[in-house]
Amino acid sequence: MLTQWFDPTADMVVDELNRRGVPVFRCDPGDLPQRLTLNAELGMGWAGNLRLDTGRTLDLAEVSCAYYRRPARFRYPAGLTDADQRWASRESLRGLGGVLHLIPRWLNHPAAIGRAEYKPIQLDTARRVGLDVPRTLITNDHKRAATFAAELGGRVMYKSLSTSIIRGPDGDAPRILYSTPVAAEQLDPAGVRLAAHLFQEPVSKSHELRVTYVDGRMYTAQIDATSDTGRTDWRADYENLTYSVTELPPPVAAAVCRLMDALNLRFGALDLVVTPDGRHVFLEVNPNGQWGWIEDATGLPIAAAIADALTVEQERGHHD
């Protein structure tokens, strides 16, 4: 399991695997070089191990499946210049990352995660597999953005293309950039010009869905917001949300399966809007999304499903 040491969601999976008696090796790749040591030698294939400063060692040949969660960046001892740290990070990424990429089974493979995180790719793929997708514009052209807003009645939804977390200067608390309604007259020419921006048509909401997909299983939670802030972006107002267990209509569920197959993802957290007239509109899929709070709120057995996905090949091997 590749994740940060403080990761309560990953803890849920570790606990489930421990209950099943499945061996787990957990490490944060960002601990290289201070707490993590890599040894890999090429013969008929790559062979070697990872060793933690606690003494625990993992033989890479014994890995049945790797769970990629949220590893941290490489961290270095005091005294290295910024330039040296950047060089060491590139070398470690290519070395450790290259060896780990050869592990045959992943949930999800880092390369698949990297590709799926491009929103233009996932939105186009969702459209092609038959999901309903909002009209979307990506641009740094203020005039085109203003025209697009005018075509949609004068307002658009602005959404980030990458992380929604903005980190300020040292000492400043990180801020979250939520989905934001923007009127045409609010579009600043200089600001739009600075970067690519994603603008979408506003979608009327009855409620929203968070679908946690694990190897073809779909655990669907309905999210109802009781505040205007939560109805705009439920992440902005958790205190005024209620959750209930529901199911996707079969045609939508089938399209979700096609989407995940096309993106080569075994796991994903999908967000959809259900409109007042019953349309299911796809917003995005996070190939490494959070799900722990959904299990806590609804009782959906997501940790158990992930444990199944991590051990299915191992169990088959015991039966062969």
Phi, psi and chi 1 to 4 in degrees:
 res  aa     phi    psi   chi1   chi2   chi3   chi4
   1 MET       -  124.9  179.6  176.4  -66.7      -
   2 LEU  -109.1  105.9  -54.7  173.9      -      -
   3 THR  -162.3  170.4 -170.9      -      -      -
   4 GLN   -69.5  158.1  -60.3  176.8   42.5      -
   5 TRP   -70.1  -34.8  -71.1  105.9      -      -
   6 PHE   -93.8   98.5  179.8   75.2      -      -
   7 ASP  -152.5   85.9 -174.0  -15.4      -      -
   8 PRO   -58.2  -31.2  -24.5   34.8      -      -
   9 THR   -67.3  -44.3  -58.4      -      -      -
  10 ALA   -63.1  -33.6      -      -      -      -
  11 ASP   -57.6  -35.9  -66.9  -15.0      -      -
  12 MET   -62.9  -38.6  -62.8  168.7   70.8      -
  13 VAL   -71.8  -42.2  178.4      -      -      -
  14 VAL   -59.1  -44.1  172.7      -      -      -
  15 ASP   -60.3  -42.3  -70.2  -16.3      -      -
  16 GLU   -65.3  -42.6  178.9   65.3   26.4      -
  17 LEU   -66.7  -37.9  -68.4  170.2      -      -
  18 ASN   -62.7  -39.3  -73.6  -23.1      -      -
  19 ARG   -62.2  -30.2  -80.1 -166.0  -68.5  -89.3
  20 ARG   -87.4   -4.3  -59.7 -179.2 -176.0 -163.3
  21 GLY    76.0   23.5      -      -      -      -
  22 VAL   -90.8  125.5  176.7      -      -      -
  23 PRO   -63.1  136.8  -17.0   29.7      -      -
  24 VAL  -129.2  131.2  179.1      -      -      -
  25 PHE  -114.0  116.7 -177.5   87.7      -      -
  26 ARG  -112.3  131.9  178.1  174.9 -179.5  169.0
  27 CYS  -152.2  161.0   70.7      -      -      -
  28 ASP  -109.2  113.5 -177.1  -10.3      -      -
  29 PRO   -53.8  -25.7  -27.7   36.4      -      -
  30 GLY   -64.9  -12.4      -      -      -      -
  31 ASP   -76.0  -11.5  -75.7  -20.9      -      -
  32 LEU   -72.0  125.2 -173.5   85.5      -      -
  33 PRO  -103.2   -2.7   37.5  -36.2      -      -
  34 GLN   -76.1  -36.3  -61.0 -164.3   80.2      -
  35 ARG  -122.0   -7.9  -63.7 -174.4   57.4 -164.9
  36 LEU  -127.1  134.1 -178.6   66.6      -      -
  37 THR  -119.5  136.6  -60.3      -      -      -
  38 LEU  -112.0  134.7  164.2   69.5      -      -
  39 ASN  -131.8  121.9  -71.2  -66.5      -      -
  40 ALA  -144.8  131.2      -      -      -      -
  41 GLU  -129.7  135.7 -176.4  173.1  -14.3      -
  42 LEU   -91.8  118.3 -178.5   62.2      -      -
  43 GLY  -123.6 -109.5      -      -      -      -
  44 MET   -73.5  -13.2  -63.3  -58.3  -66.6      -
  45 GLY  -172.5 -179.9      -      -      -      -
  46 TRP   -78.8  129.9  -75.4  102.1      -      -
  47 ALA  -131.8  146.3      -      -      -      -
  48 GLY   163.8 -159.0      -      -      -      -
  49 ASN  -153.6  165.3   59.1   63.9      -      -
  50 LEU  -113.1  136.8  -64.6  176.3      -      -
  51 ARG  -130.0  125.3 -174.1  176.4   70.2 -109.2
  52 LEU   -84.9  159.4  -69.2  169.1      -      -
  53 ASP   -68.7  -10.7   61.2   -6.2      -      -
  54 THR   -77.9  -11.5   60.1      -      -      -
  55 GLY   102.2  -14.1      -      -      -      -
  56 ARG   -67.8  136.7  -72.4 -156.4   67.1 -163.2
  57 THR  -129.0  140.0  -60.2      -      -      -
  58 LEU  -116.2  121.6  171.7   70.5      -      -
  59 ASP   -78.6  118.3 -175.7  -22.4      -      -
  60 LEU   -60.7  -26.1  -67.6  171.1      -      -
  61 ALA   -71.2  -15.8      -      -      -      -
  62 GLU   -93.2   -0.3  -64.7  179.5   -6.6      -
  63 VAL   -75.5  119.2  178.4      -      -      -
  64 SER   -88.8  -30.3   59.4      -      -      -
  65 CYS  -162.2  140.3 -171.8      -      -      -
  66 ALA  -107.9  132.6      -      -      -      -
  67 TYR  -105.1  111.0 -177.2   27.2      -      -
  68 TYR   -94.7  110.3 -173.3   93.7      -      -
  69 ARG  -103.1 -100.4  -90.3  -74.6  -62.1  167.8
  70 ARG  -140.5   72.1  -60.7 -167.5  171.6 -168.3
  71 PRO   -66.8  154.1   22.0  -31.1      -      -
  72 ALA   -87.7  171.9      -      -      -      -
  73 ARG   -72.3  159.2  -64.0  179.6  178.7  179.5
  74 PHE   -63.0  140.3  -63.8  109.7      -      -
  75 ARG  -120.9  141.7  -63.1  174.1  -68.4  -86.6
  76 TYR  -127.2  157.4  -63.9   96.5      -      -
  77 PRO   -64.6  154.9  -14.6   26.5      -      -
  78 ALA   -59.8  146.1      -      -      -      -
  79 GLY   110.5  -22.7      -      -      -      -
  80 LEU   -75.7  135.6  -77.7 -175.4      -      -
  81 THR   -69.8  162.4   65.5      -      -      -
  82 ASP   -58.3  -40.2  -71.4  -15.3      -      -
  83 ALA   -63.9  -41.7      -      -      -      -
  84 ASP   -65.9  -38.7  -74.4  -16.6      -      -
  85 GLN   -65.5  -40.7  -70.1 -171.1   36.3      -
  86 ARG   -63.9  -41.8  -71.8 -166.6  -63.6  -88.9
  87 TRP   -64.4  -46.5  179.3   84.5      -      -
  88 ALA   -62.8  -37.3      -      -      -      -
  89 SER   -64.8  -42.1  -67.2      -      -      -
  90 ARG   -63.0  -43.5  -70.7 -165.5  -60.6  -90.8
  91 GLU   -64.9  -43.2  -65.7  -63.9  -66.9      -
  92 SER   -66.7  -38.7  -64.6      -      -      -
  93 LEU   -62.4  -44.9  177.7   62.6      -      -
  94 ARG   -70.7  -35.5  -64.2  -65.8 -177.5 -105.1
  95 GLY   -78.0  -63.7      -      -      -      -
  96 LEU   -62.9  -46.4  176.1   61.4      -      -
  97 GLY   -62.1  -40.0      -      -      -      -
  98 GLY   -64.6  -41.1      -      -      -      -
  99 VAL   -67.5  -45.2  170.1      -      -      -
 100 LEU   -66.5  -33.3  -66.9  179.3      -      -
 101 HIS   -59.6  -21.8  -89.5   56.6      -      -
 102 LEU   -81.9   -7.4  -66.0  172.2      -      -
 103 ILE   -58.8  130.8  -67.3  172.3      -      -
 104 PRO   -70.9  -29.3   19.7  -29.8      -      -
 105 ARG  -125.7  134.8  -66.6 -172.9   68.1 -111.3
 106 TRP  -136.5  157.4  -73.6   82.1      -      -
 107 LEU  -135.8   93.1 -170.7   81.2      -      -
 108 ASN   -94.1  164.9  -69.4  -54.7      -      -
 109 HIS   -64.8  136.3 -164.7  -72.3      -      -
 110 PRO   -55.4  -34.4  -26.2   34.5      -      -
 111 ALA   -66.6  -38.2      -      -      -      -
 112 ALA   -68.0  -38.9      -      -      -      -
 113 ILE   -61.1  -47.6  -68.9  174.4      -      -
 114 GLY   -58.6  -41.4      -      -      -      -
 115 ARG   -69.3  -44.8 -178.1  173.9 -176.9  -85.7
 116 ALA   -68.6  -22.1      -      -      -      -
 117 GLU   -71.7  -12.0  -75.8  179.0  -24.4      -
 118 TYR   -76.3  110.4  -74.9  101.9      -      -
 119 LYS   -62.1  -35.5  -71.8 -171.9  179.0  178.5
 120 PRO   -57.7  -36.2  -26.2   35.9      -      -
 121 ILE   -69.4  -49.2  -68.4  175.4      -      -
 122 GLN   -69.0  -35.4   61.3  172.3 -102.9      -
 123 LEU   -67.1  -42.5  -73.1  166.9      -      -
 124 ASP   -66.4  -39.8 -177.8   64.3      -      -
 125 THR   -64.8  -42.3  -54.4      -      -      -
 126 ALA   -59.7  -42.1      -      -      -      -
 127 ARG   -62.2  -43.6  176.6 -166.4   60.1   79.9
 128 ARG   -68.5  -29.0  -71.3 -170.4  -71.2  105.6
 129 VAL   -88.3    0.1  -59.7      -      -      -
 130 GLY   104.9    7.5      -      -      -      -
 131 LEU   -80.5  149.6  -73.0  165.8      -      -
 132 ASP   -79.0  122.9 -164.9  -20.1      -      -
 133 VAL  -125.1  138.0  178.0      -      -      -
 134 PRO   -64.3  152.4  -15.0   27.6      -      -
 135 ARG   -58.7  134.5  -76.2 -171.6   60.4 -171.5
 136 THR  -136.4  139.9  -56.4      -      -      -
 137 LEU  -128.7  132.9  172.2   71.1      -      -
 138 ILE  -117.6  122.3  -62.6  175.3      -      -
 139 THR  -160.5  159.2 -173.1      -      -      -
 140 ASN  -120.8   22.2   71.3  -33.0      -      -
 141 ASP  -102.4  109.1 -177.0  -24.7      -      -
 142 HIS   -60.2  -40.9  168.2  -97.0      -      -
 143 LYS   -63.2  -41.7  -69.9 -176.2  178.2  179.4
 144 ARG   -68.0  -37.8  179.2   63.9 -168.9  109.4
 145 ALA   -62.6  -42.3      -      -      -      -
 146 ALA   -66.3  -39.6      -      -      -      -
 147 THR   -63.9  -42.3  -59.0      -      -      -
 148 PHE   -61.2  -44.0 -174.9   68.1      -      -
 149 ALA   -61.9  -41.1      -      -      -      -
 150 ALA   -63.0  -38.7      -      -      -      -
 151 GLU   -63.6  -25.1  -67.0  169.2   -3.2      -
 152 LEU  -103.0   21.5  -63.1  173.1      -      -
 153 GLY    90.2   11.3      -      -      -      -
 154 GLY   101.6   -4.3      -      -      -      -
 155 ARG  -137.8  147.3  -65.1  176.9   71.6   83.9
 156 VAL  -134.2  165.1  -68.9      -      -      -
 157 MET  -100.8  126.5  -66.8  -63.2  -63.9      -
 158 TYR   -94.8  133.3  167.6   74.1      -      -
 159 LYS  -135.9  145.3  -58.4  178.3 -178.8 -179.7
 160 SER   -71.5  149.5   63.3      -      -      -
 161 LEU   -91.0  -17.4  -79.3  158.4      -      -
 162 SER  -125.5 -134.7   58.3      -      -      -
 163 THR   -68.8  147.0  177.7      -      -      -
 164 SER   -92.7    2.5   58.6      -      -      -
 165 ILE   -96.4  124.3  -61.5  175.4      -      -
 166 ILE  -109.2  121.9  -59.1  175.2      -      -
 167 ARG  -102.4  125.6  -57.5 -170.9 -176.6  -81.6
 168 GLY   -87.0 -165.7      -      -      -      -
 169 PRO   -59.3  164.7  -21.9   32.0      -      -
 170 ASP   -51.9  131.6  -68.5  -15.4      -      -
 171 GLY    98.3  -21.7      -      -      -      -
 172 ASP   -80.3  138.8  -70.4   -4.3      -      -
 173 ALA   -70.2  142.3      -      -      -      -
 174 PRO   -64.6  147.9   21.8  -31.2      -      -
 175 ARG  -113.0  152.6  -64.5 -176.6  -64.8  113.4
 176 ILE  -106.2  130.2  -62.2  177.7      -      -
 177 LEU   -94.9  103.8 -176.0   61.9      -      -
 178 TYR   -85.6  164.5  -61.7  111.7      -      -
 179 SER   -59.5  134.5  -60.5      -      -      -
 180 THR  -132.6  126.8  -54.2      -      -      -
 181 PRO   -73.1  134.4   23.0  -28.3      -      -
 182 VAL  -130.5  129.2 -179.7      -      -      -
 183 ALA   -83.4  153.7      -      -      -      -
 184 ALA   -53.6  -41.4      -      -      -      -
 185 GLU   -71.2  -13.1   59.6  -89.3   17.8      -
 186 GLN   -86.4  -10.4  -66.5  177.2  -55.7      -
 187 LEU   -71.9  117.0  -67.1  165.5      -      -
 188 ASP   -89.4  121.6  173.5   59.4      -      -
 189 PRO   -56.1  -45.4  -25.7   34.3      -      -
 190 ALA   -67.0  -40.2      -      -      -      -
 191 GLY   -68.0  -43.2      -      -      -      -
 192 VAL   -62.2  -36.7  172.5      -      -      -
 193 ARG   -66.4  -26.1 -173.7   65.4 -175.0  172.3
 194 LEU   -70.3  -24.6  -76.6  174.4      -      -
 195 ALA  -156.8  167.2      -      -      -      -
 196 ALA   -70.1  136.0      -      -      -      -
 197 HIS  -123.7  145.2  -66.7   71.7      -      -
 198 LEU  -105.2  122.1 -175.2  149.0      -      -
 199 PHE  -120.3  137.0  -59.6  105.8      -      -
 200 GLN  -130.3  159.2  -74.2 -173.4  -33.4      -
 201 GLU   -68.3  139.7   66.5  172.1  -45.7      -
 202 PRO   -65.5  141.6  -18.4   31.4      -      -
 203 VAL  -117.1  125.6  179.4      -      -      -
 204 SER   -64.5  138.6  -62.4      -      -      -
 205 LYS  -118.8  129.8  -59.6  177.0 -179.5  179.4
 206 SER   -86.0  -47.7  166.7      -      -      -
 207 HIS  -163.7  178.4   55.1  -89.1      -      -
 208 GLU  -123.2  162.0  -62.0 -170.8   58.8      -
 209 LEU  -125.6  138.5  -57.5  176.4      -      -
 210 ARG  -112.2  114.1  168.5   54.1   74.0   97.3
 211 VAL  -106.5  118.2 -178.7      -      -      -
 212 THR   -98.8  115.6  -53.3      -      -      -
 213 TYR  -102.7  128.0  175.5  101.3      -      -
 214 VAL  -136.9  106.0 -173.5      -      -      -
 215 ASP    48.2   47.8  -89.1   -6.6      -      -
 216 GLY    91.5  -15.5      -      -      -      -
 217 ARG   -86.3  140.6  -56.8 -179.7 -169.5  176.3
 218 MET  -124.1  121.6  -81.2  163.4  -89.1      -
 219 TYR  -109.2  108.6  -58.9   92.6      -      -
 220 THR  -110.8  123.2  -55.9      -      -      -
 221 ALA  -113.0  129.0      -      -      -      -
 222 GLN   -85.0  132.5  176.6  172.5  -39.9      -
 223 ILE  -115.0  119.2  -58.2  175.6      -      -
 224 ASP  -112.6  127.8  -70.3  -76.4      -      -
 225 ALA  -103.9  138.7      -      -      -      -
 226 THR  -107.8   11.0   57.9      -      -      -
 227 SER  -130.1  156.3   68.1      -      -      -
 228 ASP   -61.9  -38.8  -70.5  -20.1      -      -
 229 THR   -61.1  -46.6  -61.7      -      -      -
 230 GLY   -67.5  -32.4      -      -      -      -
 231 ARG   -70.5  -28.2  -80.6 -172.9  -74.2  -89.4
 232 THR   -74.4  -47.4  -60.3      -      -      -
 233 ASP  -153.6  108.5 -172.6  -29.6      -      -
 234 TRP   -62.7  -21.4   52.5 -102.5      -      -
 235 ARG   -65.2  -19.3  -60.6  171.7  -58.6  166.9
 236 ALA   -84.9   -6.5      -      -      -      -
 237 ASP  -154.7   66.0 -166.1    6.4      -      -
 238 TYR   -60.8  -29.3  -77.2   95.8      -      -
 239 GLU   -66.5  -20.8  -67.0 -176.9   -2.7      -
 240 ASN  -113.8   39.0  -71.9  -62.6      -      -
 241 LEU  -118.3  146.2  -56.7  178.1      -      -
 242 THR  -124.8  151.6   59.5      -      -      -
 243 TYR  -125.4  146.6  -54.1   90.1      -      -
 244 SER  -149.4  155.3   55.6      -      -      -
 245 VAL   -86.0  134.9  176.1      -      -      -
 246 THR  -144.0 -173.6 -172.6      -      -      -
 247 GLU  -135.0  152.8  -67.8 -175.1   -1.0      -
 248 LEU   -79.2  146.2  -67.9  174.5      -      -
 249 PRO   -59.3  143.5  -20.4   31.4      -      -
 250 PRO   -50.8  -42.6  -29.2   36.5      -      -
 251 PRO   -63.4  -35.9  -22.0   34.2      -      -
 252 VAL   -70.8  -42.5  177.9      -      -      -
 253 ALA   -60.2  -40.6      -      -      -      -
 254 ALA   -64.7  -38.9      -      -      -      -
 255 ALA   -67.5  -36.6      -      -      -      -
 256 VAL   -62.3  -42.3  166.6      -      -      -
 257 CYS   -60.9  -41.8  -72.5      -      -      -
 258 ARG   -64.4  -38.7  -67.0 -166.5  -64.7  -89.6
 259 LEU   -61.9  -48.5  170.3   68.2      -      -
 260 MET   -66.7  -36.7  -58.6  -58.7  -79.7      -
 261 ASP   -63.7  -42.7  -73.9  -14.6      -      -
 262 ALA   -66.0  -32.5      -      -      -      -
 263 LEU   -89.0   -1.6  -66.5  174.6      -      -
 264 ASN    59.9   41.4 -161.3   26.6      -      -
 265 LEU  -111.4  131.3  -63.3  177.0      -      -
 266 ARG   -92.4  -18.8  -61.0  177.8   60.3 -155.6
 267 PHE  -135.9  147.1  167.8   88.9      -      -
 268 GLY  -170.4  151.5      -      -      -      -
 269 ALA  -111.2  112.6      -      -      -      -
 270 LEU  -106.0  141.9  -60.5   93.2      -      -
 271 ASP  -113.9  128.4  -67.2  -42.3      -      -
 272 LEU  -132.6  151.6  -65.2   92.1      -      -
 273 VAL  -106.5  136.4  167.6      -      -      -
 274 VAL  -104.4  120.2  180.0      -      -      -
 275 THR   -80.7  164.8   65.7      -      -      -
 276 PRO   -56.7  -26.8  -28.3   36.8      -      -
 277 ASP   -94.2   10.2   61.4   -3.2      -      -
 278 GLY    92.4    3.6      -      -      -      -
 279 ARG   -70.0  142.8  -69.5  167.5   51.4 -139.5
 280 HIS  -105.0  112.0  -74.2   65.0      -      -
 281 VAL  -108.3  123.0 -179.2      -      -      -
 282 PHE   -76.2  131.7  170.6   85.3      -      -
 283 LEU  -104.3  -53.1  -63.0 -178.5      -      -
 284 GLU  -168.3  165.2   66.6  176.0  -48.8      -
 285 VAL  -126.2  128.3   54.1      -      -      -
 286 ASN   -99.7  111.8 -173.8  -26.9      -      -
 287 PRO   -70.7   -4.0   26.4  -33.9      -      -
 288 ASN  -140.0   38.4 -147.1   -5.8      -      -
 289 GLY   -76.2  161.9      -      -      -      -
 290 GLN   -77.1  149.5  -61.9  -74.8   15.7      -
 291 TRP  -146.5   -9.8   50.8  -93.5      -      -
 292 GLY   -57.6  -42.0      -      -      -      -
 293 TRP   -70.2  -26.7   99.2  100.7      -      -
 294 ILE   -68.0  -43.3  -70.1  -70.3      -      -
 295 GLU   -62.8  -42.3  176.3  161.0  -32.8      -
 296 ASP   -61.9  -38.7  -71.0  -21.0      -      -
 297 ALA   -80.5  -28.2      -      -      -      -
 298 THR  -118.2  -19.7   64.0      -      -      -
 299 GLY    81.6    4.2      -      -      -      -
 300 LEU   -61.4  132.8  -72.8  166.5      -      -
 301 PRO   -82.6   62.6   32.2  -35.9      -      -
 302 ILE   -73.1  -42.8  -59.5  170.2      -      -
 303 ALA   -58.7  -41.1      -      -      -      -
 304 ALA   -64.7  -38.2      -      -      -      -
 305 ALA   -65.7  -39.8      -      -      -      -
 306 ILE   -67.3  -40.4  -68.6  174.6      -      -
 307 ALA   -60.6  -39.9      -      -      -      -
 308 ASP   -59.4  -45.9  -71.6  -16.3      -      -
 309 ALA   -64.2  -32.6      -      -      -      -
 310 LEU   -77.9  -21.2  -67.4  171.4      -      -
 311 THR  -116.0   -2.5   57.9      -      -      -
 312 VAL   -59.2  -43.6   61.4      -      -      -
 313 GLU   -68.1  -36.4  -70.2  -63.4  -35.3      -
 314 GLN   -63.2  -42.8 -176.5 -178.9   65.1      -
 315 GLU   -66.4  -38.5  -69.3  170.2   -5.6      -
 316 ARG   -61.1  -40.8  -72.8  175.0 -176.4  165.2
 317 GLY   -62.0  -35.5      -      -      -      -
 318 HIS   -68.4  -26.5  -70.9  165.2      -      -
 319 HIS   -89.4  -17.6  -63.1  151.1      -      -
 320 ASP   -73.6      -  -71.0  -16.6      -      -
